[in-house]
Amino acid sequence: MPTVLAFMAHPDDAEFLCAGLLTLLRQTGWDVHIATITPGDLGSATLSSDEIARIRHGEAAASAALLEASYTCLWFRDLTVVYGKETKRPASALLREVRPDLLVTLHPSDYMEDHTETARIAREAAFASTVRNWTARLSDGGEPPPCDHLPAVLYADPVDNVDHFGRRVTPSYVVDITSVIDFKEQMLACHDSQRSWLREQHGEDEYLLWMRRTARDRARDFGKKRVKYAEGFTQHRGNAFPREDPLTGVLGKRRVKTIRSR
């Protein structure tokens, strides 16, 4: 069974940015895993970091369960995510355990450092996971065997589809998620700790509306009236990583539009 790993910074990143793709892959028989490097422990103005971390971990696990996916948290802390051995080792151990064919992570030009550093950690952990003499796990639990191939790596669109200079990002692929947008919303709605304070502040369900607005905006790039909602992905094509299109052969040309092949 082919496997996809969504490696994100915080709980709800996957739901906002790639849950549509994950749902479509699950429907075609893929094994789905979701991981975050932090538990979102700064995601509250009223609860302690430990309290909100526990709540958000449970919300992420509940969301993943809707998709019959696994959820893993590496338990680093918000606003302290930095690429280095301390983060790359557990990330590469996870890669060796999951052994994904496709790795989806955050965009290297996203709006905050937790996101951009997570993108680097995911990519470098994927590379390290194939290196036989790399020690991924220093403590108990044994050393998972090295992966025998690199996964294809896709960067999800940055938040609001713009880079850290506010420029609209042109992805490699746009995926039609119209048929699964309601399920994507169900997954996102599991994150009630984040949803409720926005609802109280704005008087409407801004959390869910924001997700739909972003997906509608990306759907414009598909160029078909039937496509109401979409997600965009940029492929990492650096040396040694797979450069072939990982999506069209699985989901079909009706669902995937290639925007930028290089």
Beta strands, then each sheet from edge to edge (+ up, - down):
strand 1: 3-8
strand 2: 31-36
strand 3: 70-73
strand 4: 102-105
strand 5: 152-156
strand 6: 173-176
strand 7: 230-235
strand 8: 256-258
sheet 1: 3+ 2+ 1+ 4+ 5+ 7- 6+ 8-
end
